Amino acid sequence: MKRIDLHVWGPLIALIGLFILGALLNPAFLAPANLSNVLARSAFIGLIAIGMTFVITQGGLDLSVGSMAAFLAGITIMAMNALVPIVGESWGTILLGMGVALLGGIAAGYVNGALITKARIEAFIVTLGTMGIFRSLVTWLADGGTLSLDSGLRSIYRPVYFGGLGWLTWPIIVFAIAAVLGEWTMRHTRFGRHVEAIGSNDRVARYSAVDVERVRLATYVLLGVLVGVATILYVPRLGSASGSTGVLWELEAIAAVIIGGTALKGGRGRVWGTVVGVLILSMIDNILNLTDLVSPYLNGAIQGVIIVLAVVLQREKRTAE
């Protein structure tokens, strides 16, 4: 009888266990509205984590994604508000604002990637620096306060977060589509194979005629695009952005990737595992909010413990191999 590989299937088993635990602790956990809320709130981190999977798989890291999301939300809101006198309170203004978020994400991802691949600065240093830059910029743009979307635009924009098909809201649908495309890209395309090859051994990848710098740069741009998409879905939820927007999103995204089985040192990526990791973190947060077992304020501490345990398990697997 073949043994179950817990390193592969462990996160899925943990997710099922958490689902059962949540249902036993509080019947409200199974309410469609609660499950829809859990999935919708998972979508922001989930989209970013999918992009982070590609970055970590090729041996990189990005600590700036939370600050980048805050900055993109800020300039998107400012752009929409500035366009209201010209275009009016309409979907045209909102679509132009979405374009600002996507272009901003591409530009931010390209800057991170170019500094890492062309200037040859360590990813940790680059993204630590841009994390501070993006956070400072949005705080400056908001003058230390909050940037708020025009009230008329907010009413028009709300369905992008709260609308959808039945209980499946648009963030859930977009997250699901991105997950399927991400897993397919990692498993069945040349780009995905090159990402894993670079993470395993970039020198061998170079000898195999892989354009290492170009692929690495592409992963950061892809991450920037997905941060932009997450921002587009996030802005209509609250209709505002400030210096505190997206705090610790980078921790949650990295945690989800590691929990899902992607090797922290690169070379092996599992987008489907990342999705499971995102749902595990969201479910833990939801269970803590619905019960009084542990204070929900300890959620960050629990995530930190999970990251450490996941890395320890990966190290044990490498040692066993």
Summary of the structure (lengths in Angstrom):
residues: 321
radius of gyration: 19.8
end to end distance: 20.5
largest distance: 69.5
contacts: 1128
relative contact order: 0.20
helix: 78%
strand: 3%
